[in-house]
Amino acid sequence: MSSSLFDRTDYPTLRDVVYLNQASLGLIGKPAVDAMTGFLEGVGRHGNTYMSDEDEAGFLDGLRSKAAQLLRSDPDRVAILASASELLGQIPFILAPAAGTKIVAVSTDFPAITRPWLQFAERGGCRVDFAHDDPDFDLTGELVQRIDGETAVVTVGSVQYATGTVVDVPRLREATKQAGVRLVVDATQEAGATNRPIGSWEADVVVSSGYKWLGGHGGVAIGVISRQLLEEPPALPGWMSAPEPFDFDATHLLLAPDARRYTQSTISYASAVGLTAAIDQILDFGLDNIERAASDLAHLLVGELRPSGWHPLRELGDPSASDHIVSLSHDGIDMGQVTRRLRTLGIVAGGRGGRLRVSLAPYNNEDDVLDLVRALGQL
């Protein structure tokens, strides 16, 4: 039997439901919750009584260090943000591609990745060329084929949120580098779930929300900024972007020399503390073990469902198929009805792109998968 990696008693939700939806609003484990409530009770609710200006200025350093370890990056390249969208929204105005150039994106990618560029295009700054996540084709190859002399930027989710399709980022980076094209990657649907070396992809920007597989709560995100991009000012610097934020010089644009320049303002410190604890847990168990556990469950799921006519968008074992996000379909079945019916049976999964999206986390076990198989059999 495939048991869970994480202690299931740390997730009280699992007493009531089978949760297979970490790709959406993920469950938060007891270590992170304890850290957040401990901060709120012991520090946060007391204002500056137990947190001086100096304490606040360095408060995010612990998270930055842990995130660097997880992402395999240098700490001075790690940005702490209030959300992934906060950084993704600035990128078009930081990179500022010339008028008439082309931005390559994926038509079914998460909107936070594409909408800033669509807005930039409406202002006449560029045009957006969409590749398509077709299961009969390699998405990475589709992106590479669209790179030409007019291309300025490629922007993409490293694992597609709706389908689990994996982008070969090193291969894509090699193609963009040869063409002199910038690369922006959202790793939100991958960070904490796979063992790929996200921080060494050499993209201009890699960003991830702090929830989902990282195990935190909303209100904090992490990013890795390239050395080249760190030479440019953020599009929207804030008061915390300065080398010494509490100097409060309102007459000069003072920017930290490292990725601290991307922290705009006071963020959810409770969420930052929780994310630090959650990353600690991931590091303790090891990304290779987390990835392997998801693979075991995914193969069990697909193998058990195949005789009843369910099939994955991409076959497991295909380099373009993830194991922690499995996108399933069945001829003639309305997936909206499926997800609603599953909820009545105490199973929470996602419906995305007209398919059933099953996302597997370290707290899931074989029983969760078999419960889903039995429930789908009833349909």
C-alpha positions as CSV (number, residue, x, y, z in Angstrom):
1,M,0.0,0.0,0.0
2,S,1.2,3.5,-0.8
3,S,1.0,5.4,2.5
4,S,1.2,9.2,2.8
5,L,4.5,10.9,3.4
6,F,3.1,13.6,5.6
7,D,1.2,12.8,8.8
8,R,-2.4,12.8,7.8
9,T,-3.5,13.9,11.3
10,D,-1.8,17.2,10.6
11,Y,-4.6,17.8,8.1
12,P,-8.0,17.6,9.9
13,T,-9.8,18.1,6.6
14,L,-8.9,14.6,5.7
15,R,-11.2,13.3,8.5
16,D,-14.2,14.5,6.5
17,V,-13.2,14.4,2.8
18,V,-10.8,12.9,0.3
19,Y,-8.9,15.9,-0.9
20,L,-7.4,15.7,-4.4
21,N,-7.3,19.4,-5.2
22,Q,-3.9,20.7,-4.0
23,A,-3.5,22.5,-7.4
24,S,-6.3,24.9,-6.3
25,L,-6.6,26.0,-2.7
26,G,-4.2,23.5,-1.1
27,L,-4.5,22.1,2.4
28,I,-2.2,23.6,5.0
29,G,-0.5,21.3,7.5
30,K,-0.3,21.7,11.2
31,P,3.4,22.8,11.2
32,A,2.5,25.8,9.1
33,V,-0.7,26.6,11.0
34,D,1.1,26.3,14.3
35,A,3.8,28.7,13.1
36,M,1.3,31.2,11.9
37,T,-0.9,31.2,15.0
38,G,2.2,31.2,17.2
39,F,3.4,34.4,15.4
40,L,0.0,36.1,15.6
41,E,-0.4,35.3,19.3
42,G,3.2,36.0,20.3
43,V,4.2,38.9,18.0
44,G,1.8,40.0,15.4
45,R,-1.1,41.1,17.5
46,H,1.1,43.2,19.7
47,G,2.3,45.7,17.1
48,N,5.8,46.9,17.7
49,T,6.0,45.6,21.3
50,Y,7.9,42.5,20.2
51,M,9.0,43.6,16.7
52,S,11.3,46.5,16.4
53,D,12.0,48.3,13.1
54,E,15.2,46.4,12.9
55,D,13.4,43.1,13.4
56,E,10.9,44.0,10.7
57,A,13.6,45.0,8.2
58,G,15.2,41.6,8.5
59,F,12.1,39.6,9.1
60,L,11.9,37.9,5.7
61,D,15.6,36.8,5.7
62,G,14.7,33.4,7.2
63,L,12.1,32.7,4.5
64,R,14.5,33.9,1.8
65,S,17.2,31.5,3.0
66,K,14.8,28.5,3.1
67,A,13.4,29.4,-0.3
68,A,16.9,29.6,-1.8
69,Q,17.7,26.1,-0.4
70,L,14.5,24.7,-1.9
71,L,14.8,26.4,-5.3
72,R,18.5,25.8,-5.4
73,S,19.4,29.5,-5.9
74,D,21.5,32.1,-4.3
75,P,19.6,33.9,-1.5
76,D,20.4,37.4,-2.9
77,R,18.4,36.4,-6.0
78,V,15.3,35.4,-4.1
79,A,12.5,37.9,-4.0
80,I,9.7,37.7,-1.4
81,L,6.4,39.0,-2.7
82,A,2.8,39.3,-1.7
83,S,1.7,37.2,-4.6
84,A,3.1,35.8,-7.9
85,S,0.8,38.1,-9.8
86,E,2.5,41.1,-8.2
87,L,5.7,40.2,-10.0
88,L,4.1,38.9,-13.2
89,G,2.2,42.1,-13.6
90,Q,5.4,44.2,-13.5
91,I,7.4,42.1,-15.9
92,P,6.1,43.6,-19.2
93,F,7.0,47.1,-18.0
94,I,10.4,46.0,-16.7
95,L,11.4,44.1,-19.9
96,A,9.6,46.7,-22.1
97,P,10.0,44.9,-25.4
98,A,10.1,47.1,-28.5
99,A,6.9,47.9,-30.4
100,G,6.0,45.3,-32.9
101,T,7.8,42.5,-31.2
102,K,6.2,39.2,-30.3
103,I,5.5,37.6,-26.9
104,V,5.1,33.8,-27.0
105,A,2.7,32.3,-24.5
106,V,0.3,29.3,-24.1
107,S,-3.4,29.9,-24.9
108,T,-4.6,27.8,-21.9
109,D,-2.1,29.0,-19.4
110,F,-3.0,30.6,-16.1
111,P,-4.4,34.1,-16.8
112,A,-2.0,35.8,-14.4
113,I,0.8,34.8,-16.8
114,T,-0.8,36.2,-20.0
115,R,-3.0,39.1,-19.0
116,P,-0.2,41.6,-18.2
117,W,1.1,41.0,-21.7
118,L,-2.3,41.3,-23.3
119,Q,-2.7,44.7,-21.5
120,F,0.8,45.7,-22.7
121,A,-0.1,44.6,-26.2
122,E,-3.3,46.8,-26.1
123,R,-1.1,49.8,-25.5
124,G,0.8,49.0,-28.7
125,G,3.9,47.5,-27.0
126,C,3.8,44.1,-28.6
127,R,1.6,41.3,-29.9
128,V,1.0,37.9,-28.2
129,D,1.4,34.7,-30.1
130,F,-0.2,31.7,-28.5
131,A,1.0,28.1,-28.6
132,H,-1.5,25.4,-27.8
133,D,-1.3,22.6,-25.3
134,D,-2.4,19.8,-27.6
135,P,-1.8,16.3,-26.2
136,D,-0.7,15.1,-29.7
137,F,2.2,17.5,-29.7
138,D,5.1,18.4,-27.5
139,L,4.3,21.8,-25.9
140,T,7.9,22.7,-25.4
141,G,8.5,22.1,-29.1
142,E,5.5,24.2,-30.0
143,L,6.9,27.1,-28.0
144,V,10.4,26.7,-29.5
145,Q,9.0,26.7,-33.0
146,R,7.3,30.1,-32.4
147,I,10.6,31.7,-31.5
148,D,11.9,33.8,-34.4
149,G,13.6,37.1,-35.1
150,E,10.5,39.1,-33.9
151,T,10.2,37.3,-30.5
152,A,11.2,39.3,-27.5
153,V,9.8,37.2,-24.6
154,V,8.5,33.7,-23.9
155,T,6.3,33.5,-20.8
156,V,4.9,30.2,-19.5
157,G,3.8,28.1,-16.6
158,S,6.4,25.3,-16.1
159,V,3.6,22.9,-15.3
160,Q,0.3,23.8,-16.9
161,Y,-2.4,24.3,-14.3
162,A,-5.3,22.7,-16.1
163,T,-3.5,19.7,-17.7
164,G,-0.4,19.0,-15.8
165,T,1.7,19.3,-19.0
166,V,5.3,19.7,-18.2
167,V,7.5,22.3,-20.1
168,D,11.1,21.3,-20.6
169,V,12.4,24.7,-19.2
170,P,16.2,24.0,-19.8
171,R,15.5,23.1,-23.4
172,L,13.3,26.2,-23.8
173,R,15.9,28.4,-22.1
174,E,18.6,27.2,-24.5
175,A,16.4,28.1,-27.4
176,T,15.6,31.6,-26.0
177,K,19.2,32.2,-25.1
178,Q,20.3,31.4,-28.7
179,A,17.7,33.8,-30.0
180,G,18.4,36.6,-27.5
181,V,14.9,36.2,-26.1
182,R,13.8,36.8,-22.4
183,L,12.2,34.0,-20.5
184,V,9.6,34.3,-17.7
185,V,8.4,31.2,-15.9
186,D,5.6,30.7,-13.4
187,A,6.4,27.6,-11.3
188,T,3.4,27.8,-9.0
189,Q,2.1,24.3,-10.1
190,E,5.5,22.7,-9.6
191,A,7.4,24.2,-6.7
192,G,7.4,21.8,-3.8
193,A,6.0,18.9,-5.9
194,T,9.0,18.0,-8.2
195,N,12.7,17.8,-7.8
196,R,13.6,19.9,-10.9
197,P,16.2,22.6,-10.1
198,I,14.0,25.6,-10.5
199,G,16.6,28.1,-9.4
200,S,19.2,27.0,-11.9
201,W,17.0,27.3,-15.0
202,E,18.6,30.7,-15.9
203,A,15.3,32.2,-16.7
204,D,15.0,36.0,-16.3
205,V,12.3,35.4,-13.7
206,V,10.9,32.3,-12.0
207,V,8.0,32.9,-9.6
208,S,5.8,30.8,-7.4
209,S,2.8,31.4,-5.2
210,G,3.4,30.3,-1.6
211,Y,0.3,28.1,-1.4
212,K,-0.5,24.8,-3.3
213,W,2.5,22.4,-3.0
214,L,4.6,24.8,-1.1
215,G,2.1,24.3,1.7
216,G,1.6,27.9,2.8
217,H,-1.3,30.3,2.9
218,G,-2.1,33.2,0.6
219,G,-0.4,36.5,1.0
220,V,3.2,35.5,0.2
221,A,5.1,34.3,-2.8
222,I,8.7,33.7,-3.8
223,G,10.7,34.4,-7.0
224,V,14.2,34.0,-8.4
225,I,15.5,37.0,-10.3
226,S,18.3,36.7,-12.8
227,R,21.5,38.7,-12.3
228,Q,20.8,40.6,-15.5
229,L,17.3,41.6,-14.4
230,L,18.6,42.6,-10.9
231,E,20.5,45.4,-12.7
232,E,17.1,46.9,-13.7
233,P,14.7,48.8,-11.3
234,P,11.3,47.2,-10.5
235,A,8.4,48.8,-12.3
236,L,6.7,49.4,-9.0
237,P,9.3,49.9,-6.2
238,G,7.9,50.2,-2.7
239,W,9.1,51.5,0.6
240,M,10.5,48.1,1.5
241,S,12.5,48.0,-1.7
242,A,15.2,50.2,-0.2
243,P,18.5,49.0,1.3
244,E,17.5,50.5,4.6
245,P,13.7,50.7,4.5
246,F,13.3,52.6,7.8
247,D,15.5,55.5,6.6
248,F,12.3,56.8,5.0
249,D,13.9,59.0,2.4
250,A,11.0,60.0,0.2
251,T,13.0,62.2,-2.1
252,H,15.3,59.6,-3.7
253,L,14.8,56.3,-5.4
254,L,16.8,54.0,-3.2
255,L,16.9,50.3,-4.2
256,A,18.5,47.3,-2.5
257,P,21.2,45.8,-4.6
258,D,19.7,42.4,-4.5
259,A,16.2,40.8,-4.9
260,R,15.0,42.6,-1.8
261,R,14.2,45.5,-4.2
262,Y,11.1,43.5,-5.3
263,T,9.5,43.4,-1.8
264,Q,7.2,46.4,-2.0
265,S,5.7,46.8,1.4
266,T,4.5,45.1,4.6
267,I,3.1,41.7,3.6
268,S,1.4,39.0,5.5
269,Y,4.1,38.2,8.0
270,A,2.0,35.4,9.4
271,S,1.9,33.8,6.0
272,A,5.7,34.2,5.6
273,V,6.2,32.4,8.9
274,G,3.9,29.6,7.8
275,L,5.6,29.2,4.5
276,T,9.0,29.0,6.1
277,A,7.7,26.1,8.3
278,A,6.1,24.4,5.3
279,I,9.3,24.6,3.3
280,D,11.2,23.2,6.2
281,Q,8.9,20.2,6.1
282,I,9.4,19.8,2.4
283,L,13.2,19.9,2.8
284,D,13.0,17.4,5.7
285,F,11.1,14.8,3.5
286,G,13.0,15.6,0.3
287,L,11.7,16.6,-3.1
288,D,12.8,13.3,-4.6
289,N,10.6,11.4,-2.1
290,I,7.7,13.7,-2.6
291,E,7.9,13.4,-6.4
292,R,8.2,9.6,-6.2
293,A,5.2,9.3,-3.9
294,A,3.0,11.2,-6.4
295,S,4.3,9.1,-9.2
296,D,3.3,5.9,-7.4
297,L,-0.2,7.2,-6.7
298,A,-0.6,8.5,-10.3
299,H,0.2,5.2,-11.8
300,L,-2.2,3.4,-9.5
301,L,-4.9,5.9,-10.4
302,V,-4.5,5.6,-14.1
303,G,-4.1,1.9,-14.1
304,E,-7.2,1.3,-12.0
305,L,-9.3,3.7,-14.1
306,R,-8.3,2.6,-17.6
307,P,-10.6,-0.4,-17.8
308,S,-13.6,1.8,-17.1
309,G,-12.8,4.2,-20.0
310,W,-11.0,7.0,-18.2
311,H,-7.8,8.1,-19.7
312,P,-5.1,10.8,-19.0
313,L,-4.5,13.7,-21.3
314,R,-0.9,12.6,-21.6
315,E,0.3,9.1,-20.8
316,L,2.3,8.8,-17.6
317,G,6.0,8.3,-18.4
318,D,5.8,10.8,-21.3
319,P,8.3,13.6,-20.4
320,S,5.5,16.1,-20.9
321,A,3.3,14.4,-18.3
322,S,3.4,15.3,-14.7
323,D,2.6,12.8,-12.0
324,H,1.3,15.3,-9.3
325,I,-1.4,16.7,-11.7
326,V,-3.3,14.1,-13.7
327,S,-5.9,15.4,-16.2
328,L,-8.6,12.7,-16.9
329,S,-11.4,12.5,-19.4
330,H,-14.1,10.0,-20.4
331,D,-16.2,10.2,-23.5
332,G,-19.7,11.4,-23.0
333,I,-19.4,12.5,-19.3
334,D,-19.9,16.1,-18.3
335,M,-17.0,17.0,-16.0
336,G,-18.9,19.7,-14.2
337,Q,-21.4,17.1,-13.1
338,V,-18.6,14.8,-12.2
339,T,-17.0,17.2,-9.8
340,R,-20.3,18.2,-8.2
341,R,-21.2,14.5,-7.8
342,L,-17.8,13.7,-6.3
343,R,-18.4,16.4,-3.7
344,T,-21.6,14.8,-2.6
345,L,-19.5,11.6,-2.0
346,G,-16.9,13.5,0.0
347,I,-14.3,13.8,-2.7
348,V,-12.9,17.2,-3.7
349,A,-11.1,17.3,-7.0
350,G,-10.9,20.0,-9.7
351,G,-12.6,20.4,-13.1
352,R,-10.4,22.3,-15.5
353,G,-10.5,22.5,-19.3
354,G,-13.4,20.1,-19.6
355,R,-11.5,17.4,-17.8
356,L,-11.2,16.0,-14.2
357,R,-8.0,17.4,-12.7
358,V,-6.7,15.2,-9.9
359,S,-3.8,16.8,-7.9
360,L,-1.8,14.6,-5.6
361,A,-0.1,15.8,-2.5
362,P,2.3,14.2,0.1
363,Y,-0.7,13.7,2.5
364,N,-2.6,11.5,0.0
365,N,-2.4,7.8,0.1
366,E,-3.6,4.7,-1.8
367,D,-7.0,4.7,-0.1
368,D,-7.7,8.2,-1.4
369,V,-7.0,7.1,-4.9
370,L,-9.1,3.9,-4.6
371,D,-12.0,5.9,-3.1
372,L,-11.9,8.1,-6.2
373,V,-11.8,5.1,-8.5
374,R,-14.8,3.5,-6.8
375,A,-16.7,6.9,-6.9
376,L,-16.0,7.3,-10.6
377,G,-17.1,3.7,-11.2
378,Q,-20.5,4.6,-9.8
379,L,-20.8,7.3,-12.5
